[in-house]
Amino acid sequence: MIGNVKYLIGFILVFFSCNKGEQIPNVPIISHAGEGIFNPARIFHENSLEALNYALQFEELYGVEMDIQMSKDGTIWLFHDEFLEESTFGKGAICSLSDNELEGIRYQTLNRERLLKLEEINFENFKHEKQIYLDIKLFNSCVNNEEYLDLFLTELAGFGQKLPLNFTLNFIVNNLEFAQTMHNHGFKNLFSDASSFESAKERMALSFYEGFFLRHTAISAKELKILQEDNVKVIIFGMRSVSSIRKSLQKEPYALMPEDFKTALIEIK
């Protein structure tokens, strides 16, 4: 009797183990600013050189997302929030500070990672093909400055020309006017502030977006399929648990950007 029970338990475990692989689609995975922004298991702060170098080493990753802003001197820096005091020992906004003022600022973390310039990432060190998603952060203090936007566009174009051929550059642009300008210059744009299927459809009517980042709770599998039938790229993000990652994978989006990319990579193996 005991032997039969053990056999039955073993059969159930093998059955579900095998079916897990069949049921979980192999969806491309994108890392969120390195190891995630809301990932309690991360080692390094988001958008730090350490976090991005770590993520770029993973051959299985489809892409890496980074948040970018431009300093008063016209240099592109990686930073997520509007004000430095939210996560660093500095004060003020990136766009209102010079490079000299930003150089010595470090994050309020155990590792005290420093702020990072985009040009400091040595992409030549990584030979795997990767999609790079640059999330352009344009806050109120910078949006109305036309010279700032023109310079930002020039700097982005220069960066794109220097990027190795194994990397493909994509931009996340929520400012509609700037997105149209980017599109007119041949850049690939995605939108990340669509709050629902309906708002995504409204944005698609503008024609200068080729896809969206949507929260996993904001769209159903049926709605996602409708967008994909129109060749819209839908990248689902915001998953913080294994169950939410699995549910999002089942929707079969264009790609997935979870908070912990390593958990997602395990799920699709």
PyMOL commands that set and color helices and strands:
alter all, ss='L'
color gray80, all
select helices_A, chain A and resi 2-23+49-56+84-86+94-96+99-103+118-120+123-125+140-143+146-162+176-184+197-204+221-229+242-250+261-267
alter helices_A, ss='H'
color red, helices_A
select strands_A, chain A and resi 30-32+63-70+76-78+116-117+130-136+167-172+189-191+211-215+233-237+255-257
alter strands_A, ss='S'
color yellow, strands_A
deselect
rebuild
show_as cartoon
